[in-house]
Amino acid sequence: MNRGSNTSSTPSAMGGQNFLVTVYHQENQSWQGVIQWLETGEKIHFRSTLEMLHLIDNATQKVGLPHRSWSEEPKSKAI
């Protein structure tokens, strides 16, 4: 199976963003490392897994990707 041949399902083709996460340490039940936003080339060090997730969330909000919220009504109900 050639994984490189199917470019239609890549995150960028669907409007997503790509990040490279390098974990240098695991301490206090969390990760510390560097995250690079591949579309812009920006790199930033993060001190916890929560901070890393916050940075990803912030980046996707910057480019206007839709976000779900806890107060939204589901569009379809599971049976």
N, C-alpha and C positions, 0 to 999 in steps of 0.2 A: 504494500500500500504506500503510495507516494503522498506524504502529508503536505508537501509544498505545492501540489497542483490545485488544491481547492482554496482559491483566494476569496471566494464569495462569502465565506463564513468567518473571515477574520474579523476581530473587533473593530479595526479601522473601517472596514467596508460597511459595517453596520452602524457606524457613528460612535464607536467606543473610543476609549483612550488606552494607551499602553504604558505600563510602568515596569521598570526593572528594579526589583527589591534585592538588596544584598544584606544578609544578616551577618553581623560580625560577632555578636555575643547573645547569649540567652542568660538573663539574670532576673531574679525575682519573678519567675514565671512569665516573662515577657521578652520580646526581641529588641535589640538595639542594632542599628545599621544605617544604611543609606538607601534612599529611594530616588530613582531617576525617572522623570517624566519624559518618555522617549520622543513625543511629538515636539517638545520645546527644548529638550536637552538640559532642562533645569535639574539640579541635584540638591538634596537636602538631607541632613542627618536626622534620624528620629530616635527618640529615647524610650519608646514603648510601642507595643503593638497598637494600642488605642491611638496614639499620636500618628502612627503610620496610616491607619484607616481614616483618621481625620484629614490628613494631607491629601489622600486620594479623593475623599469626598469633596474637599475644597477645590481641587483641580477640576473635577467633573462639573461642579457648579459654575466655575469660571467659563467653561465652554458651552454652557447652557444645556447640558444633558438633563432629561427629565428625572426627577427624584420622587420616590413614593414617600408618603408620610403616614403616620399612625392614624391620622384622622380621616383619611380617604376611605370612601366606601368601595368595597370590592366590586369589580365589574361583573363577575359571575360567581355564583355560589356553588360550592362543591356539594355533590349529593352523596 
